[in-house]
Amino acid sequence: MKKLLAFSSCLSLLLSASAMADMRISGYGSIIAGKTLGTVDDPLNPGQTRDEILTADFYDVGQYDNDITFNAESILAVQAVVDLNEKFSVTAQLVAKGVDDFEPEFDWYYVTYQASDQLTLMAGRRNIPMYYFSEFSEVGYAYPWMRPPSNLYWWQVTQFNGVHAMYNFELGDYSNTLTFFYGNEYSDDNVEMLYYDKLYGGNARTVNEFWTDITGMNWNISGDNFDLRFVYFQNDRDRETIQQDGSIDPYTPFSQTFIGLGGSINLSQFTVLFDANFVDYDDDLGTEFPTYLVSVVYHWDDIQPYVSYSKADHERTKVPTEDLEEHYMLSFGVRYDFMPKAAFKVQYDKFVDQGDVPNGWAYHGDSRTISMGVDFVF
Protein backbone atom coordinates (compact mmCIF):
# COMPACT_ATOMS: atom_id res chain seq x y z
CA MET A 1 0.00 0.00 0.00
CA LYS A 2 2.83 2.41 0.85
CA LYS A 3 4.38 1.82 -2.57
CA LEU A 4 1.07 2.46 -4.33
CA LEU A 5 0.76 5.69 -2.34
CA ALA A 6 4.30 6.63 -3.41
CA PHE A 7 3.35 6.03 -7.04
CA SER A 8 0.20 8.14 -6.57
CA SER A 9 2.26 10.93 -5.00
CA CYS A 10 4.73 10.94 -7.91
CA LEU A 11 1.82 10.97 -10.35
CA SER A 12 0.20 13.89 -8.52
CA LEU A 13 3.44 15.85 -8.73
CA LEU A 14 3.62 15.27 -12.48
CA LEU A 15 0.02 16.31 -12.96
CA SER A 16 0.55 19.42 -10.84
CA ALA A 17 3.63 20.32 -12.85
CA SER A 18 1.71 19.91 -16.10
CA ALA A 19 -0.58 22.74 -15.04
CA MET A 20 2.41 25.08 -14.67
CA ALA A 21 4.45 24.08 -17.74
CA ASP A 22 4.03 23.07 -21.35
CA MET A 23 3.76 19.42 -20.42
CA ARG A 24 1.94 16.50 -22.02
CA ILE A 25 0.89 13.57 -19.82
CA SER A 26 0.11 10.08 -21.12
CA GLY A 27 0.34 6.59 -19.76
CA TYR A 28 -0.53 2.93 -19.99
CA GLY A 29 -1.23 -0.03 -17.79
CA SER A 30 -2.18 -3.68 -17.57
CA ILE A 31 -4.09 -5.51 -14.87
CA ILE A 32 -3.48 -9.22 -15.55
CA ALA A 33 -4.17 -12.39 -13.61
CA GLY A 34 -2.96 -15.86 -14.47
CA LYS A 35 -1.91 -19.31 -13.31
CA THR A 36 -0.39 -22.53 -14.57
CA LEU A 37 -2.56 -25.63 -14.77
CA GLY A 38 -0.70 -28.56 -13.27
CA THR A 39 2.52 -30.15 -12.09
CA VAL A 40 5.59 -31.35 -13.95
CA ASP A 41 8.64 -33.50 -13.27
CA ASP A 42 11.25 -31.19 -11.82
CA PRO A 43 14.03 -31.12 -14.48
CA LEU A 44 16.68 -30.06 -11.95
CA ASN A 45 15.64 -32.51 -9.22
CA PRO A 46 15.04 -35.98 -10.69
CA GLY A 47 12.29 -37.95 -9.02
CA GLN A 48 10.52 -34.85 -7.71
CA THR A 49 7.58 -32.88 -9.06
CA ARG A 50 6.78 -29.17 -8.83
CA ASP A 51 4.20 -26.69 -10.04
CA GLU A 52 4.39 -25.78 -13.68
CA ILE A 53 6.10 -22.39 -14.00
CA LEU A 54 5.89 -19.90 -16.85
CA THR A 55 8.30 -16.98 -16.77
CA ALA A 56 6.23 -14.26 -18.43
CA ASP A 57 8.80 -11.52 -17.77
CA PHE A 58 12.40 -12.71 -17.79
CA TYR A 59 13.99 -9.34 -16.98
CA ASP A 60 12.05 -8.92 -13.71
CA VAL A 61 11.35 -12.66 -13.22
CA GLY A 62 7.59 -12.28 -13.30
CA GLN A 63 6.30 -15.85 -13.06
CA TYR A 64 3.07 -17.83 -12.96
CA ASP A 65 2.63 -21.06 -10.99
CA ASN A 66 -0.45 -22.97 -9.80
CA ASP A 67 -1.60 -20.11 -7.56
CA ILE A 68 -3.48 -17.26 -9.24
CA THR A 69 -1.49 -14.04 -9.15
CA PHE A 70 -1.89 -10.48 -10.40
CA ASN A 71 1.77 -9.64 -9.77
CA ALA A 72 3.61 -11.34 -12.64
CA GLU A 73 2.65 -8.84 -15.36
CA SER A 74 0.45 -6.07 -13.95
CA ILE A 75 1.95 -2.65 -14.55
CA LEU A 76 1.11 1.04 -14.27
CA ALA A 77 3.08 3.74 -16.09
CA VAL A 78 2.82 7.46 -16.73
CA GLN A 79 4.94 9.48 -19.15
CA ALA A 80 5.52 13.22 -19.10
CA VAL A 81 6.92 15.20 -22.03
CA VAL A 82 7.99 18.78 -21.29
CA ASP A 83 8.49 21.04 -24.31
CA LEU A 84 11.31 23.45 -23.48
CA ASN A 85 10.99 25.20 -26.84
CA GLU A 86 10.13 24.30 -30.42
CA LYS A 87 13.14 22.01 -30.77
CA PHE A 88 13.96 20.71 -27.26
CA SER A 89 11.85 18.43 -25.06
CA VAL A 90 12.44 16.29 -21.98
CA THR A 91 10.70 12.94 -21.43
CA ALA A 92 10.39 11.01 -18.17
CA GLN A 93 8.49 7.76 -17.60
CA LEU A 94 7.47 6.50 -14.18
CA VAL A 95 6.67 2.77 -13.94
CA ALA A 96 5.33 0.57 -11.16
CA LYS A 97 5.23 -3.22 -11.64
CA GLY A 98 3.41 -5.85 -9.64
CA VAL A 99 6.48 -8.10 -9.66
CA ASP A 100 8.32 -5.28 -7.83
CA ASP A 101 5.44 -4.74 -5.37
CA PHE A 102 4.53 -1.63 -7.38
CA GLU A 103 7.72 0.18 -6.37
CA PRO A 104 7.72 3.32 -8.58
CA GLU A 105 10.81 3.82 -10.73
CA PHE A 106 11.80 6.26 -13.45
CA ASP A 107 12.87 3.77 -16.12
CA TRP A 108 12.98 6.20 -19.08
CA TYR A 109 14.37 9.73 -19.05
CA TYR A 110 15.86 11.45 -22.05
CA VAL A 111 16.13 14.75 -23.90
CA THR A 112 15.04 15.13 -27.52
CA TYR A 113 16.36 17.68 -30.02
CA GLN A 114 14.46 18.10 -33.30
CA ALA A 115 17.39 19.19 -35.45
CA SER A 116 15.25 19.30 -38.64
CA ASP A 117 12.06 17.82 -40.05
CA GLN A 118 14.05 14.68 -40.88
CA LEU A 119 16.65 14.44 -38.09
CA THR A 120 15.89 13.75 -34.41
CA LEU A 121 18.56 13.40 -31.71
CA MET A 122 17.93 11.82 -28.30
CA ALA A 123 20.17 11.35 -25.26
CA GLY A 124 19.33 9.56 -22.03
CA ARG A 125 17.81 6.28 -20.88
CA ARG A 126 15.57 4.19 -23.14
CA ASN A 127 15.01 0.56 -24.15
CA ILE A 128 17.60 -1.07 -26.40
CA PRO A 129 15.83 -1.35 -29.79
CA MET A 130 16.77 -5.00 -30.30
CA TYR A 131 13.40 -6.63 -31.14
CA TYR A 132 10.55 -5.38 -33.29
CA PHE A 133 8.43 -4.80 -30.17
CA SER A 134 11.25 -3.83 -27.78
CA GLU A 135 10.48 -0.12 -27.48
CA PHE A 136 6.87 -0.78 -26.46
CA SER A 137 7.09 -4.34 -25.15
CA GLU A 138 5.44 -3.37 -21.84
CA VAL A 139 2.56 -1.46 -23.49
CA GLY A 140 0.09 -4.32 -23.71
CA TYR A 141 -2.48 -2.24 -25.60
CA ALA A 142 -0.03 -1.87 -28.53
CA TYR A 143 -0.16 -5.52 -29.67
CA PRO A 144 -2.76 -8.32 -29.79
CA TRP A 145 -1.20 -10.82 -27.35
CA MET A 146 -0.99 -10.77 -23.59
CA ARG A 147 2.75 -10.21 -24.04
CA PRO A 148 5.44 -10.68 -26.72
CA PRO A 149 6.59 -14.32 -26.37
CA SER A 150 8.85 -14.41 -23.34
CA ASN A 151 11.07 -17.16 -24.73
CA LEU A 152 12.27 -14.60 -27.30
CA TYR A 153 12.22 -11.45 -25.14
CA TRP A 154 14.40 -13.00 -22.48
CA TRP A 155 17.60 -10.95 -22.12
CA GLN A 156 18.82 -9.87 -18.71
CA VAL A 157 19.47 -6.36 -20.04
CA THR A 158 16.76 -4.44 -21.90
CA GLN A 159 17.59 -0.76 -21.29
CA PHE A 160 20.65 1.41 -21.64
CA ASN A 161 21.99 4.92 -21.20
CA GLY A 162 23.06 6.35 -24.51
CA VAL A 163 22.31 8.41 -27.59
CA HIS A 164 20.06 7.94 -30.64
CA ALA A 165 20.06 9.67 -34.02
CA MET A 166 16.94 9.11 -36.15
CA TYR A 167 16.67 10.18 -39.79
CA ASN A 168 13.34 9.99 -41.67
CA PHE A 169 13.13 9.96 -45.46
CA GLU A 170 10.98 8.78 -48.35
CA LEU A 171 12.19 6.15 -50.81
CA GLY A 172 9.70 5.83 -53.64
CA ASP A 173 6.31 5.12 -52.06
CA TYR A 174 7.84 3.90 -48.79
CA SER A 175 8.56 5.69 -45.53
CA ASN A 176 11.97 5.00 -44.00
CA THR A 177 13.62 5.66 -40.67
CA LEU A 178 17.29 5.02 -39.99
CA THR A 179 18.31 4.98 -36.33
CA PHE A 180 21.87 4.81 -35.03
CA PHE A 181 22.47 4.25 -31.32
CA TYR A 182 25.30 3.91 -28.83
CA GLY A 183 25.37 3.39 -25.06
CA ASN A 184 26.17 1.30 -21.99
CA GLU A 185 24.26 -0.52 -19.27
CA TYR A 186 25.68 -1.37 -15.84
CA SER A 187 22.96 -3.56 -14.33
CA ASP A 188 23.83 -3.87 -10.66
CA ASP A 189 21.86 -6.45 -8.65
CA ASN A 190 20.54 -8.06 -11.82
CA VAL A 191 17.35 -9.86 -10.80
CA GLU A 192 17.34 -12.43 -13.59
CA MET A 193 20.96 -13.53 -13.18
CA LEU A 194 20.63 -13.82 -9.40
CA TYR A 195 17.48 -15.94 -9.87
CA TYR A 196 19.31 -18.41 -12.13
CA ASP A 197 22.28 -18.57 -9.78
CA LYS A 198 19.94 -19.69 -6.99
CA LEU A 199 17.99 -21.99 -9.31
CA TYR A 200 21.17 -24.00 -9.96
CA GLY A 201 22.05 -24.13 -6.26
CA GLY A 202 24.37 -21.12 -6.15
CA ASN A 203 24.88 -18.90 -3.11
CA ALA A 204 25.58 -15.53 -4.69
CA ARG A 205 24.90 -12.33 -2.78
CA THR A 206 24.50 -10.31 -5.94
CA VAL A 207 25.12 -10.56 -9.67
CA ASN A 208 26.08 -7.51 -11.72
CA GLU A 209 25.70 -7.59 -15.50
CA PHE A 210 27.62 -5.18 -17.74
CA TRP A 211 26.81 -4.46 -21.40
CA THR A 212 29.21 -1.85 -22.76
CA ASP A 213 29.84 -0.16 -26.10
CA ILE A 214 26.37 -1.06 -27.37
CA THR A 215 26.64 0.13 -30.96
CA GLY A 216 24.03 -0.47 -33.64
CA MET A 217 21.43 0.64 -36.12
CA ASN A 218 17.81 0.07 -37.12
CA TRP A 219 16.26 0.50 -40.55
CA ASN A 220 12.49 0.74 -40.54
CA ILE A 221 10.59 0.73 -43.85
CA SER A 222 6.81 0.83 -44.20
CA GLY A 223 4.24 0.89 -46.99
CA ASP A 224 0.48 0.68 -47.33
CA ASN A 225 0.17 -2.84 -45.95
CA PHE A 226 3.48 -3.68 -44.29
CA ASP A 227 6.05 -2.49 -41.77
CA LEU A 228 9.54 -4.00 -41.56
CA ARG A 229 12.51 -3.37 -39.31
CA PHE A 230 16.06 -4.62 -39.62
CA VAL A 231 18.33 -4.34 -36.57
CA TYR A 232 22.04 -4.88 -36.06
CA PHE A 233 24.11 -4.15 -32.98
CA GLN A 234 27.10 -5.43 -31.09
CA ASN A 235 28.42 -4.95 -27.57
CA ASP A 236 30.86 -6.25 -24.97
CA ARG A 237 29.58 -8.32 -22.05
CA ASP A 238 30.96 -8.93 -18.58
CA ARG A 239 29.54 -10.26 -15.33
CA GLU A 240 30.42 -9.97 -11.63
CA THR A 241 29.04 -12.69 -9.35
CA ILE A 242 29.72 -11.78 -5.73
CA GLN A 243 29.42 -14.61 -3.22
CA GLN A 244 28.19 -14.29 0.36
CA ASP A 245 31.78 -14.18 1.65
CA GLY A 246 32.64 -11.32 -0.72
CA SER A 247 34.65 -13.40 -3.18
CA ILE A 248 34.05 -12.87 -6.90
CA ASP A 249 33.60 -15.78 -9.30
CA PRO A 250 35.92 -15.79 -12.32
CA TYR A 251 34.26 -14.79 -15.59
CA THR A 252 35.62 -14.43 -19.11
CA PRO A 253 34.24 -11.35 -20.91
CA PHE A 254 33.16 -11.65 -24.53
CA SER A 255 31.38 -9.65 -27.20
CA GLN A 256 28.09 -10.44 -28.92
CA THR A 257 26.42 -9.59 -32.22
CA PHE A 258 22.66 -9.29 -32.62
CA ILE A 259 20.89 -9.39 -36.01
CA GLY A 260 17.13 -9.29 -36.45
CA LEU A 261 14.30 -8.78 -38.91
CA GLY A 262 10.74 -8.24 -37.73
CA GLY A 263 7.54 -6.68 -38.88
CA SER A 264 3.87 -6.88 -39.73
CA ILE A 265 2.02 -7.60 -42.98
CA ASN A 266 -1.68 -6.76 -43.40
CA LEU A 267 -3.66 -9.09 -45.65
CA SER A 268 -7.33 -8.06 -45.78
CA GLN A 269 -8.74 -9.18 -42.41
CA PHE A 270 -5.53 -10.93 -41.36
CA THR A 271 -2.30 -9.55 -39.92
CA VAL A 272 0.91 -11.58 -39.89
CA LEU A 273 3.45 -10.59 -37.23
CA PHE A 274 6.96 -12.00 -37.17
CA ASP A 275 10.36 -11.52 -35.56
CA ALA A 276 13.50 -13.53 -36.46
CA ASN A 277 16.77 -12.96 -34.61
CA PHE A 278 20.25 -14.38 -34.43
CA VAL A 279 22.69 -13.77 -31.57
CA ASP A 280 26.35 -14.77 -31.87
CA TYR A 281 29.00 -14.76 -29.10
CA ASP A 282 32.73 -14.62 -29.81
CA ASP A 283 33.38 -16.87 -26.80
CA ASP A 284 35.43 -20.08 -26.80
CA LEU A 285 32.31 -22.18 -27.45
CA GLY A 286 31.00 -20.30 -30.49
CA THR A 287 27.64 -19.77 -28.76
CA GLU A 288 24.66 -18.93 -30.98
CA PHE A 289 20.98 -18.27 -30.27
CA PRO A 290 18.63 -18.45 -33.30
CA THR A 291 15.05 -17.47 -32.38
CA TYR A 292 11.87 -16.62 -34.25
CA LEU A 293 8.20 -15.74 -33.83
CA VAL A 294 5.26 -16.10 -36.26
CA SER A 295 1.76 -14.96 -35.35
CA VAL A 296 -1.51 -14.63 -37.28
CA VAL A 297 -4.28 -12.29 -36.11
CA TYR A 298 -7.83 -12.20 -37.50
CA HIS A 299 -9.72 -8.89 -37.34
CA TRP A 300 -13.47 -9.17 -36.76
CA ASP A 301 -14.80 -5.75 -35.76
CA ASP A 302 -13.53 -5.17 -32.21
CA ILE A 303 -12.52 -8.81 -31.69
CA GLN A 304 -9.11 -10.21 -32.66
CA PRO A 305 -8.51 -13.96 -32.21
CA TYR A 306 -4.89 -14.95 -32.73
CA VAL A 307 -2.38 -17.76 -32.70
CA SER A 308 1.40 -17.47 -32.27
CA TYR A 309 4.37 -19.79 -32.31
CA SER A 310 7.82 -18.88 -31.02
CA LYS A 311 10.98 -20.98 -30.99
CA ALA A 312 14.33 -20.51 -29.27
CA ASP A 313 17.45 -22.62 -29.66
CA HIS A 314 20.98 -22.67 -28.26
CA GLU A 315 23.83 -23.88 -30.44
CA ARG A 316 27.62 -24.09 -30.28
CA THR A 317 29.79 -24.04 -33.39
CA LYS A 318 33.15 -24.87 -31.75
CA VAL A 319 31.94 -27.88 -29.73
CA PRO A 320 29.17 -30.47 -30.28
CA THR A 321 25.79 -28.73 -30.30
CA GLU A 322 23.53 -31.56 -29.17
CA ASP A 323 21.58 -31.55 -25.90
CA LEU A 324 21.55 -27.81 -25.17
CA GLU A 325 18.73 -25.39 -24.36
CA GLU A 326 15.76 -25.48 -26.72
CA HIS A 327 12.07 -24.69 -26.32
CA TYR A 328 8.97 -23.46 -28.10
CA MET A 329 5.75 -21.74 -27.10
CA LEU A 330 2.37 -22.14 -28.77
CA SER A 331 -0.24 -19.53 -27.79
CA PHE A 332 -3.93 -19.02 -28.53
CA GLY A 333 -5.92 -16.02 -27.46
CA VAL A 334 -8.45 -13.33 -28.20
CA ARG A 335 -8.46 -9.57 -27.76
CA TYR A 336 -11.66 -7.54 -27.40
CA ASP A 337 -11.50 -3.74 -27.68
CA PHE A 338 -14.46 -3.00 -25.41
CA MET A 339 -13.56 0.70 -25.12
CA PRO A 340 -11.66 3.11 -27.42
CA LYS A 341 -8.54 2.92 -25.21
CA ALA A 342 -8.97 -0.36 -23.38
CA ALA A 343 -8.85 -4.02 -24.40
CA PHE A 344 -9.70 -7.27 -22.62
CA LYS A 345 -7.52 -10.28 -23.43
CA VAL A 346 -7.47 -13.95 -22.56
CA GLN A 347 -4.62 -16.26 -23.60
CA TYR A 348 -3.56 -19.89 -23.28
CA ASP A 349 0.16 -20.71 -23.52
CA LYS A 350 1.72 -24.13 -24.01
CA PHE A 351 5.45 -24.03 -23.28
CA VAL A 352 7.45 -27.12 -24.27
CA ASP A 353 11.00 -27.41 -22.95
CA GLN A 354 13.08 -29.49 -25.37
CA GLY A 355 16.38 -29.01 -23.53
CA ASP A 356 18.45 -31.91 -22.28
CA VAL A 357 17.44 -32.92 -18.75
CA PRO A 358 20.61 -34.83 -17.68
CA ASN A 359 22.82 -31.86 -18.63
CA GLY A 360 20.58 -29.32 -16.88
CA TRP A 361 19.42 -27.48 -19.99
CA ALA A 362 15.71 -28.15 -19.46
CA TYR A 363 15.58 -25.77 -16.51
CA HIS A 364 12.33 -24.07 -17.59
CA GLY A 365 10.17 -27.20 -17.64
CA ASP A 366 6.95 -27.69 -19.57
CA SER A 367 3.93 -25.59 -18.64
CA ARG A 368 0.36 -24.75 -19.56
CA THR A 369 -0.82 -21.30 -18.55
CA ILE A 370 -4.04 -19.34 -18.70
CA SER A 371 -3.97 -15.56 -18.23
CA MET A 372 -6.50 -12.77 -18.71
CA GLY A 373 -6.66 -9.08 -18.08
CA VAL A 374 -7.21 -5.55 -19.30
CA ASP A 375 -4.71 -3.32 -21.14
CA PHE A 376 -5.34 0.41 -21.37
CA VAL A 377 -3.76 3.70 -22.42
CA PHE A 378 -4.58 7.27 -21.52
Rosetta blueprint (number, residue, H / E / L):
1 M L
2 K H
3 K H
4 L H
5 L H
6 A H
7 F H
8 S H
9 S H
10 C H
11 L H
12 S H
13 L H
14 L H
15 L H
16 S H
17 A H
18 S H
19 A L
20 M L
21 A L
22 D L
23 M E
24 R E
25 I E
26 S E
27 G E
28 Y E
29 G E
30 S E
31 I E
32 I E
33 A E
34 G E
35 K E
36 T E
37 L L
38 G L
39 T E
40 V E
41 D E
42 D L
43 P L
44 L L
45 N L
46 P L
47 G L
48 Q L
49 T E
50 R E
51 D E
52 E L
53 I L
54 L E
55 T E
56 A E
57 D E
58 F L
59 Y L
60 D L
61 V L
62 G E
63 Q E
64 Y E
65 D L
66 N L
67 D L
68 I L
69 T E
70 F L
71 N L
72 A L
73 E L
74 S L
75 I E
76 L E
77 A E
78 V E
79 Q E
80 A E
81 V E
82 V E
83 D E
84 L L
85 N L
86 E L
87 K L
88 F E
89 S E
90 V E
91 T E
92 A E
93 Q E
94 L E
95 V E
96 A E
97 K E
98 G H
99 V H
100 D H
101 D L
102 F L
103 E L
104 P L
105 E E
106 F E
107 D E
108 W E
109 Y E
110 Y E
111 V E
112 T E
113 Y E
114 Q E
115 A L
116 S L
117 D L
118 Q L
119 L E
120 T E
121 L E
122 M E
123 A E
124 G E
125 R E
126 R E
127 N E
128 I L
129 P L
130 M L
131 Y L
132 Y L
133 F L
134 S H
135 E H
136 F H
137 S L
138 E L
139 V L
140 G H
141 Y H
142 A H
143 Y L
144 P L
145 W L
146 M L
147 R L
148 P L
149 P L
150 S L
151 N L
152 L L
153 Y L
154 W L
155 W L
156 Q L
157 V L
158 T L
159 Q E
160 F E
161 N E
162 G E
163 V E
164 H E
165 A E
166 M E
167 Y E
168 N E
169 F E
170 E E
171 L E
172 G L
173 D L
174 Y E
175 S E
176 N E
177 T E
178 L E
179 T E
180 F E
181 F E
182 Y E
183 G E
184 N E
185 E E
186 Y E
187 S E
188 D L
189 D L
190 N L
191 V H
192 E H
193 M H
194 L H
195 Y H
196 Y H
197 D H
198 K H
199 L H
200 Y L
201 G L
202 G L
203 N L
204 A E
205 R E
206 T E
207 V E
208 N E
209 E E
210 F E
211 W E
212 T E
213 D E
214 I E
215 T E
216 G E
217 M E
218 N E
219 W E
220 N E
221 I E
222 S E
223 G L
224 D L
225 N L
226 F E
227 D E
228 L E
229 R E
230 F E
231 V E
232 Y E
233 F E
234 Q E
235 N E
236 D E
237 R E
238 D E
239 R E
240 E E
241 T E
242 I E
243 Q E
244 Q L
245 D L
246 G L
247 S L
248 I E
249 D L
250 P L
251 Y L
252 T L
253 P L
254 F E
255 S E
256 Q E
257 T E
258 F E
259 I E
260 G E
261 L E
262 G E
263 G E
264 S E
265 I E
266 N E
267 L E
268 S L
269 Q L
270 F E
271 T E
272 V E
273 L E
274 F E
275 D E
276 A E
277 N E
278 F E
279 V E
280 D E
281 Y E
282 D L
283 D L
284 D L
285 L L
286 G L
287 T E
288 E E
289 F E
290 P E
291 T E
292 Y E
293 L E
294 V E
295 S E
296 V E
297 V E
298 Y E
299 H L
300 W E
301 D L
302 D L
303 I E
304 Q E
305 P E
306 Y E
307 V E
308 S E
309 Y E
310 S E
311 K E
312 A E
313 D E
314 H L
315 E E
316 R E
317 T L
318 K L
319 V L
320 P L
321 T L
322 E L
323 D L
324 L L
325 E L
326 E E
327 H E
328 Y E
329 M E
330 L E
331 S E
332 F E
333 G E
334 V E
335 R E
336 Y E
337 D E
338 F E
339 M E
340 P L
341 K L
342 A E
343 A E
344 F E
345 K E
346 V E
347 Q E
348 Y E
349 D E
350 K E
351 F E
352 V E
353 D E
354 Q L
355 G L
356 D L
357 V L
358 P L
359 N L
360 G L
361 W L
362 A L
363 Y L
364 H L
365 G L
366 D L
367 S E
368 R E
369 T E
370 I E
371 S E
372 M E
373 G E
374 V E
375 D E
376 F E
377 V E
378 F L
